[in-house]
Amino acid sequence: LRALRIFRTFEMFEKLRVLLSTVAASFLALFWSMCLISIIMLASALTVCQLVAAYIEMRTLEYTTVEWLYRHYGTAGRSLWTMFEITFSGGWPHFVRPLVEELSLIFAFFFAIYVSGVVFAMTRIVTALFLKETLAAAANDAEMVIREKTKEKKAFADKLLDVFVAADTSGDGMITFDEFEQFMASPQVKSYLAALELDTHETRELFDLLDDGDGRITAQEFVDNALRLKGGAKARDLVFMRKTLERLDTGLQRTQSEFRQLALPA
């Protein structure tokens, strides 16, 4: 835990910290998966060991064949290690073909079921489960999510600033409606803004949503309001409602101030 706290202080160790935390979170699923596979390997190893022992006791096999059988399946431990190699090394034909050719076709059916059910199916299911748990743990890492969201927001803000600089043809740090209308006349600009999830169908409406009410858009206004507009119609409607309420509030305050002036005695 102390080591993880040290990693948190350095952004360069972010990927390593996420890797360690996801492996720790997925360890329980991996443990039980390996327990299940181990039980199946043990049962299969004991079965093959007993079958091979019966053929060895017949004393009809050549010495080299008996030696090979004993080396791989002669005891429970040897047989278990061979089953481990068959399961995880991918070299199962080397350990199975002599049994089929020298002993019986029974081993062909046995290992066909084992390879299909365990080597092919179960190991891939375990891999998929482990990957699912790892991705879920990474997705639920609060620090990583916050950092990624911050990076995404900063990258989007940088793109918006580039758009603002391109639209500010006068170079005074503010965009008027004439500048904005001329800028929006370009199909390439509309396509770029659409890629940034900004609705560009109504130039006047978009300008009003980006403007704070003084008829000119500053860089800060452009970035802040565009960030609020990002996300489609729902975000656009919310910003429009907010702007409308702000204008109503400003108008009510102005009207209230005028009534107060009228109410003052001459």
C-alpha positions as CSV (number, residue, x, y, z in Angstrom):
1,L,0.0,0.0,0.0
2,R,2.8,2.4,0.8
3,A,4.5,1.6,-2.5
4,L,1.2,2.4,-4.3
5,R,1.0,5.7,-2.6
6,I,4.5,6.5,-3.8
7,F,3.4,5.6,-7.4
8,R,0.4,7.9,-7.1
9,T,2.8,10.9,-6.7
10,F,4.4,10.3,-10.1
11,E,2.4,10.6,-13.2
12,M,5.0,8.5,-15.1
13,F,4.1,5.5,-12.9
14,E,0.3,5.9,-13.6
15,K,0.2,2.9,-16.0
16,L,2.2,0.7,-13.6
17,R,-0.1,1.7,-10.7
18,V,-3.2,0.8,-12.7
19,L,-1.6,-2.5,-13.7
20,L,-0.8,-3.5,-10.1
21,S,-4.3,-2.5,-8.8
22,T,-6.1,-4.4,-11.6
23,V,-4.0,-7.5,-11.1
24,A,-4.8,-7.4,-7.4
25,A,-8.5,-6.8,-8.0
26,S,-8.6,-9.8,-10.5
27,F,-6.5,-12.2,-8.3
28,L,-9.5,-13.8,-6.7
29,A,-11.2,-14.7,-10.0
30,L,-7.8,-16.0,-11.3
31,F,-7.3,-18.1,-8.1
32,W,-10.6,-19.9,-8.3
33,S,-10.3,-20.4,-12.1
34,M,-6.9,-22.1,-11.5
35,C,-8.3,-24.2,-8.7
36,L,-11.0,-25.5,-11.1
37,I,-8.5,-26.3,-13.8
38,S,-6.1,-27.9,-11.3
39,I,-8.9,-30.2,-10.1
40,I,-9.7,-31.3,-13.7
41,M,-6.0,-31.8,-14.5
42,L,-5.5,-34.0,-11.3
43,A,-8.6,-36.1,-12.1
44,S,-7.4,-36.6,-15.7
45,A,-3.8,-37.3,-14.6
46,L,-4.9,-40.0,-12.2
47,T,-7.2,-41.6,-14.9
48,V,-4.4,-41.7,-17.5
49,C,-1.9,-43.0,-14.9
50,Q,-4.2,-45.9,-14.1
51,L,-4.9,-46.8,-17.7
52,V,-1.2,-46.6,-18.7
53,A,-0.3,-48.7,-15.6
54,A,-2.6,-51.5,-16.8
55,Y,-0.9,-51.6,-20.2
56,I,2.6,-51.6,-18.7
57,E,1.7,-54.6,-16.5
58,M,0.8,-56.6,-19.6
59,R,4.5,-56.8,-20.5
60,T,3.8,-56.8,-24.2
61,L,5.4,-53.4,-25.0
62,E,8.9,-52.7,-26.1
63,Y,11.3,-51.4,-23.5
64,T,11.7,-47.9,-25.1
65,T,7.9,-47.5,-25.1
66,V,7.6,-48.6,-21.5
67,E,10.4,-46.2,-20.6
68,W,8.6,-43.3,-22.4
69,L,5.3,-44.2,-20.7
70,Y,6.8,-44.4,-17.2
71,R,8.7,-41.1,-17.7
72,H,5.5,-39.2,-18.6
73,Y,2.7,-41.2,-16.9
74,G,4.3,-43.7,-14.6
75,T,3.3,-42.0,-11.3
76,A,0.6,-39.6,-10.2
77,G,3.1,-36.8,-10.0
78,R,4.6,-37.5,-13.5
79,S,1.2,-37.8,-15.0
80,L,0.0,-34.5,-13.4
81,W,3.1,-32.7,-14.7
82,T,2.4,-34.1,-18.2
83,M,-1.2,-33.0,-18.0
84,F,0.0,-29.5,-17.0
85,E,2.3,-29.4,-20.1
86,I,-0.6,-30.6,-22.3
87,T,-2.9,-27.9,-20.9
88,F,-0.6,-24.9,-21.0
89,S,2.3,-25.6,-23.4
90,G,0.3,-26.3,-26.5
91,G,2.4,-29.4,-27.3
92,W,-0.3,-31.9,-26.6
93,P,0.2,-34.0,-29.8
94,H,3.7,-35.0,-28.6
95,F,2.3,-36.4,-25.3
96,V,-0.8,-38.0,-26.8
97,R,0.2,-39.6,-30.2
98,P,2.4,-42.4,-28.6
99,L,-0.5,-43.4,-26.4
100,V,-2.9,-43.6,-29.4
101,E,-0.4,-45.4,-31.7
102,E,1.1,-47.8,-29.1
103,L,-1.7,-48.5,-26.7
104,S,-5.3,-47.9,-27.7
105,L,-7.7,-45.6,-29.5
106,I,-9.4,-45.0,-26.2
107,F,-6.8,-42.4,-25.5
108,A,-7.8,-40.6,-28.7
109,F,-11.3,-40.1,-27.5
110,F,-10.2,-39.2,-24.0
111,F,-7.8,-36.5,-25.1
112,A,-10.1,-35.2,-27.8
113,I,-12.6,-34.4,-25.0
114,Y,-9.9,-33.1,-22.7
115,V,-8.3,-30.8,-25.3
116,S,-11.6,-29.5,-26.6
117,G,-13.1,-28.9,-23.2
118,V,-10.1,-27.8,-21.2
119,V,-7.3,-26.7,-23.4
120,F,-9.5,-25.0,-26.0
121,A,-12.7,-23.9,-24.2
122,M,-12.0,-23.6,-20.5
123,T,-8.7,-21.8,-20.8
124,R,-10.2,-19.2,-23.1
125,I,-13.2,-18.7,-20.8
126,V,-10.8,-18.1,-17.9
127,T,-8.8,-15.7,-20.0
128,A,-11.9,-13.8,-21.0
129,L,-13.1,-13.7,-17.4
130,F,-9.7,-12.4,-16.2
131,L,-9.7,-9.8,-18.9
132,K,-13.2,-8.7,-18.0
133,E,-12.3,-8.3,-14.3
134,T,-9.1,-6.4,-15.3
135,L,-11.0,-4.0,-17.5
136,A,-13.7,-3.5,-15.0
137,A,-11.1,-2.8,-12.2
138,A,-9.3,-0.3,-14.5
139,A,-12.6,1.4,-15.5
140,N,-13.5,1.8,-11.8
141,D,-10.2,3.4,-10.9
142,A,-11.4,6.8,-9.8
143,E,-8.0,8.6,-10.1
144,M,-7.5,7.3,-13.6
145,V,-11.0,8.2,-14.7
146,I,-10.6,11.8,-13.3
147,R,-7.2,12.2,-14.9
148,E,-8.5,10.9,-18.3
149,K,-11.5,13.2,-18.1
150,T,-9.2,16.2,-17.3
151,K,-6.9,15.4,-20.2
152,E,-9.9,15.0,-22.6
153,K,-11.4,18.3,-21.4
154,K,-8.0,20.1,-21.8
155,A,-7.5,18.7,-25.3
156,F,-11.0,19.8,-26.3
157,A,-10.4,23.3,-24.9
158,D,-7.2,23.6,-26.9
159,K,-9.1,22.8,-30.1
160,L,-11.7,25.4,-29.2
161,L,-9.0,28.0,-28.7
162,D,-7.6,27.2,-32.1
163,V,-11.1,27.7,-33.6
164,F,-11.4,31.0,-31.7
165,V,-8.1,32.3,-33.0
166,A,-9.1,31.4,-36.6
167,A,-12.5,33.2,-36.2
168,D,-11.0,36.3,-34.6
169,T,-9.9,37.9,-37.9
170,S,-9.5,41.4,-36.3
171,G,-7.0,40.0,-33.8
172,D,-8.5,42.0,-30.9
173,G,-9.3,39.0,-28.7
174,M,-13.0,39.2,-29.3
175,I,-15.4,37.8,-32.0
176,T,-18.3,39.9,-33.2
177,F,-21.3,38.4,-35.0
178,D,-20.0,39.6,-38.4
179,E,-16.7,37.8,-37.8
180,F,-18.5,34.7,-36.6
181,E,-21.0,34.7,-39.5
182,Q,-18.1,35.1,-42.0
183,F,-16.2,32.3,-40.3
184,M,-19.2,30.0,-40.2
185,A,-19.8,30.4,-43.9
186,S,-17.0,27.9,-44.6
187,P,-18.3,24.2,-44.9
188,Q,-14.9,23.0,-43.6
189,V,-15.5,25.0,-40.4
190,K,-19.0,23.6,-39.9
191,S,-17.7,20.1,-40.4
192,Y,-14.9,20.7,-37.9
193,L,-17.3,22.1,-35.3
194,A,-19.7,19.3,-35.9
195,A,-16.9,16.8,-35.2
196,L,-16.4,18.7,-31.9
197,E,-20.1,17.9,-31.2
198,L,-21.3,21.5,-31.7
199,D,-24.5,22.1,-33.6
200,T,-23.8,24.5,-36.5
201,H,-27.2,24.7,-38.2
202,E,-28.2,28.1,-36.9
203,T,-25.3,30.6,-36.8
204,R,-27.2,33.3,-34.9
205,E,-28.5,30.9,-32.3
206,L,-25.0,29.4,-31.8
207,F,-23.5,32.9,-31.5
208,D,-26.1,33.8,-28.8
209,L,-25.4,30.6,-26.9
210,L,-21.7,31.3,-26.9
211,D,-22.1,35.0,-26.1
212,D,-22.7,36.2,-22.5
213,G,-25.0,39.0,-23.7
214,D,-22.7,41.9,-24.7
215,G,-22.6,41.0,-28.4
216,R,-19.0,40.0,-28.4
217,I,-17.4,36.7,-27.5
218,T,-14.1,36.5,-25.7
219,A,-11.8,33.5,-25.7
220,Q,-12.9,32.5,-22.2
221,E,-16.6,32.8,-23.1
222,F,-16.1,30.8,-26.3
223,V,-14.3,27.9,-24.5
224,D,-16.6,27.8,-21.4
225,N,-19.9,28.0,-23.3
226,A,-18.7,25.5,-26.0
227,L,-17.8,23.0,-23.3
228,R,-21.3,23.3,-21.9
229,L,-22.8,22.9,-25.4
230,K,-20.7,19.7,-26.1
231,G,-22.8,16.6,-26.1
232,G,-25.8,17.1,-28.4
233,A,-29.3,18.5,-28.2
234,K,-29.8,18.0,-24.5
235,A,-26.7,20.0,-23.6
236,R,-27.7,22.7,-26.1
237,D,-31.2,23.0,-24.7
238,L,-29.9,23.3,-21.2
239,V,-27.5,26.1,-22.2
240,F,-30.3,27.8,-24.1
241,M,-32.5,27.6,-21.1
242,R,-29.7,29.0,-18.9
243,K,-29.1,31.9,-21.3
244,T,-32.8,32.7,-21.4
245,L,-33.1,32.7,-17.6
246,E,-30.0,35.0,-17.4
247,R,-31.5,37.4,-19.8
248,L,-34.9,37.4,-18.0
249,D,-33.1,38.0,-14.7
250,T,-31.2,40.9,-16.2
251,G,-34.3,42.4,-17.7
252,L,-36.2,42.0,-14.4
253,Q,-33.4,43.7,-12.5
254,R,-33.4,46.6,-15.0
255,T,-37.1,47.0,-14.8
256,Q,-37.0,46.8,-11.0
257,S,-34.3,49.5,-11.0
258,E,-36.4,51.7,-13.2
259,F,-39.5,51.3,-11.0
260,R,-37.5,52.3,-8.0
261,Q,-36.3,55.5,-9.8
262,L,-39.9,56.3,-10.7
263,A,-41.0,55.8,-7.1
264,L,-38.5,58.2,-5.7
265,P,-40.1,61.6,-4.7
266,A,-39.4,64.5,-6.9
